[in-house]
């Protein structure tokens, strides 16, 4: 184990390559989380708009006189 660690830390080119790979993986994970956060925001906005329409429809139905309400 220590021999492997010595090889990894002793070779600057290999150490730089591994650092680049780790940085790329972390950047990809960050972008994935940012995309998920943005999607949740869009979904919340769409749900709020749908809720507003549903409340408006409910208010409109409640404002109708009893004889104008269509029974199914």
DOKE-182217 format. One record per residue (C-alpha): residue in three letters; residue number from 1; x negated, y negated, z. Coordinates in steps of 0.2 Angstrom, whole numbers. Last residue first. Layout:
<martors>
<martor r="ALA" k="NUM" X="X" Y="Y" Z="Z"/>
...
</martors>
This chain:
<martors>
<martor r="UNK" k="72" X="367" Y="-79" Z="-68"/>
<martor r="UNK" k="71" X="375" Y="-95" Z="-61"/>
<martor r="UNK" k="70" X="372" Y="-111" Z="-70"/>
<martor r="UNK" k="69" X="372" Y="-126" Z="-58"/>
<martor r="UNK" k="68" X="384" Y="-140" Z="-64"/>
<martor r="UNK" k="67" X="398" Y="-137" Z="-52"/>
<martor r="UNK" k="66" X="386" Y="-139" Z="-37"/>
<martor r="UNK" k="65" X="379" Y="-155" Z="-42"/>
<martor r="UNK" k="64" X="361" Y="-155" Z="-48"/>
<martor r="UNK" k="63" X="348" Y="-163" Z="-36"/>
<martor r="UNK" k="62" X="342" Y="-146" Z="-29"/>
<martor r="UNK" k="61" X="338" Y="-140" Z="-47"/>
<martor r="UNK" k="60" X="328" Y="-156" Z="-50"/>
<martor r="UNK" k="59" X="319" Y="-154" Z="-33"/>
<martor r="UNK" k="58" X="315" Y="-136" Z="-37"/>
<martor r="UNK" k="57" X="309" Y="-140" Z="-55"/>
<martor r="UNK" k="56" X="298" Y="-154" Z="-47"/>
<martor r="UNK" k="55" X="291" Y="-142" Z="-34"/>
<martor r="UNK" k="54" X="287" Y="-129" Z="-48"/>
<martor r="UNK" k="53" X="278" Y="-142" Z="-59"/>
<martor r="UNK" k="52" X="268" Y="-148" Z="-44"/>
<martor r="UNK" k="51" X="263" Y="-130" Z="-40"/>
<martor r="UNK" k="50" X="258" Y="-127" Z="-58"/>
<martor r="UNK" k="49" X="247" Y="-142" Z="-57"/>
<martor r="UNK" k="48" X="239" Y="-137" Z="-41"/>
<martor r="UNK" k="47" X="236" Y="-119" Z="-48"/>
<martor r="UNK" k="46" X="227" Y="-127" Z="-63"/>
<martor r="UNK" k="45" X="216" Y="-137" Z="-52"/>
<martor r="UNK" k="44" X="212" Y="-123" Z="-41"/>
<martor r="UNK" k="43" X="208" Y="-112" Z="-56"/>
<martor r="UNK" k="42" X="196" Y="-126" Z="-63"/>
<martor r="UNK" k="41" X="187" Y="-127" Z="-46"/>
<martor r="UNK" k="40" X="186" Y="-108" Z="-45"/>
<martor r="UNK" k="39" X="178" Y="-108" Z="-62"/>
<martor r="UNK" k="38" X="166" Y="-122" Z="-57"/>
<martor r="UNK" k="37" X="160" Y="-112" Z="-42"/>
<martor r="UNK" k="36" X="158" Y="-96" Z="-52"/>
<martor r="UNK" k="35" X="147" Y="-105" Z="-65"/>
<martor r="UNK" k="34" X="137" Y="-112" Z="-51"/>
<martor r="UNK" k="33" X="134" Y="-95" Z="-43"/>
<martor r="UNK" k="32" X="129" Y="-88" Z="-60"/>
<martor r="UNK" k="31" X="117" Y="-103" Z="-63"/>
<martor r="UNK" k="30" X="109" Y="-99" Z="-46"/>
<martor r="UNK" k="29" X="107" Y="-81" Z="-49"/>
<martor r="UNK" k="28" X="99" Y="-85" Z="-66"/>
<martor r="UNK" k="27" X="87" Y="-97" Z="-58"/>
<martor r="UNK" k="26" X="82" Y="-84" Z="-45"/>
<martor r="UNK" k="25" X="79" Y="-71" Z="-58"/>
<martor r="UNK" k="24" X="68" Y="-84" Z="-68"/>
<martor r="UNK" k="23" X="58" Y="-88" Z="-52"/>
<martor r="UNK" k="22" X="55" Y="-70" Z="-48"/>
<martor r="UNK" k="21" X="49" Y="-67" Z="-66"/>
<martor r="UNK" k="20" X="38" Y="-82" Z="-66"/>
<martor r="UNK" k="19" X="30" Y="-77" Z="-49"/>
<martor r="UNK" k="18" X="27" Y="-60" Z="-56"/>
<martor r="UNK" k="17" X="18" Y="-68" Z="-71"/>
<martor r="UNK" k="16" X="8" Y="-79" Z="-60"/>
<martor r="UNK" k="15" X="2" Y="-65" Z="-49"/>
<martor r="UNK" k="14" X="-2" Y="-55" Z="-64"/>
<martor r="UNK" k="13" X="-13" Y="-69" Z="-71"/>
<martor r="UNK" k="12" X="-21" Y="-72" Z="-54"/>
<martor r="UNK" k="11" X="-26" Y="-54" Z="-51"/>
<martor r="UNK" k="10" X="-32" Y="-53" Z="-33"/>
<martor r="UNK" k="9" X="-15" Y="-54" Z="-25"/>
<martor r="UNK" k="8" X="-7" Y="-40" Z="-35"/>
<martor r="UNK" k="7" X="-23" Y="-29" Z="-34"/>
<martor r="UNK" k="6" X="-25" Y="-32" Z="-15"/>
<martor r="UNK" k="5" X="-6" Y="-28" Z="-12"/>
<martor r="UNK" k="4" X="-8" Y="-12" Z="-22"/>
<martor r="UNK" k="3" X="-23" Y="-7" Z="-12"/>
<martor r="UNK" k="2" X="-14" Y="-12" Z="4"/>
<martor r="UNK" k="1" X="0" Y="0" Z="0"/>
</martors>
